[in-house]
Amino acid sequence: MMRQQTFLYIAFGIALTSLINACTSTGSASSNISNTLQSMTGQNGRACIDAGDIRGYGVLDRNVISINAFNKYYLATVLPGCTDLEVSSRAIFEQRFAEVCGGGMNSLKTAGDKCTIRSIFEFENRNEAFAAHEAAIQQLKKLQEEENN
């Protein structure tokens, strides 16, 4: 009886380990926009913006927001499940202190959603931010094509 239980525990452990490995290796390290921007920019995605410096924002795609701040430009990514972001006419950055930071501690509230901010990346200007976004989109397309082949 004890041997059967031990065998079952070992078999369960192997199955669980295989499942975890399958889940983590299904997509590459750059299979989402946030990871792709991290690898392309060398930033960790934890940039902070003084909430009072935010001049405006726009949605670039379903999970990337461009933010115009007083002296810099930022790209923020949100966690999956934020369905209202592209169609919402306004949004409020929710923060605990005077800064909005990447790393999942802050959010963006729209009329119908509360979108958790995954990462924030800092750029010197709008052109640099949009070029990084476009390069990341192209990299994701390339990865998707490779996975489909």
HELIX and SHEET records of a PDB file:
HELIX    1   1 MET A    2  THR A   26  1                                  25    
HELIX    2   2 ILE A   33  THR A   41  1                                   9    
HELIX    3   3 ALA A   51  ASP A   53  5                                   3    
HELIX    4   4 ARG A  126  ASN A  148  1                                  23    
SHEET    1   A 2 CYS A  48  ASP A  50  0                                        
SHEET    2   A 2 GLU A  99  CYS A 101 -1                                        
SHEET    1   B 6 ILE A  54  ASP A  61  0                                        
SHEET    2   B 6 VAL A  64  ALA A  69 -1                                        
SHEET    3   B 6 TYR A  73  VAL A  78 -1                                        
SHEET    4   B 6 LYS A 114  PHE A 123 -1                                        
SHEET    5   B 6 SER A 107  LYS A 109 -1                                        
SHEET    6   B 6 ILE A  92  GLU A  94 -1                                        
END                                                                             
